[in-house]
Amino acid sequence: MNMIFGRKPVLEALESGSEIERIIISRGLKGDVIDRIKRLSKSSKIKLSEYTPEKFSELSGKNNTQGVIAELSTSKYYSLEELLVSAEGKKY
C-alpha cells in the first residue's frame, strides 16, 4: 500500500481529491493543519484513525511523518451513477 507522510503532503492530497483509503494521526496533535485534515477527511468520508504515539511510531517506522500518514487506495472505486455515465453510447 502506498503512503503519504507529513502534514502538508497529506493536506495537499486531500485538497486535490487523491484516492485516500485512510488517514492516521498521532493522538494529541493540535493545530490549524491538523484541524483542516480532520475536517476534510470527514467531509470526504475518509476514515480517520488516531493512534497512541507508541502505536503510531511502530506503524511509521523511521519515516518523518510529523504525526500524519495517509494510506492511498490501491483501487479506484466508482459509484453506480459514474459507471452508467461512462457506459453511455458504448457498445459493451
ABEGO torsion letter per residue (X at the ends): XBBBBEAAAAAAAAAAGBBBABBBBBBGBBEAAAAAAAAAAAAAGBBBBBBBAAAAAAAAEABBAGGBBBBBBABBBBBAAAAAAAABGBAX
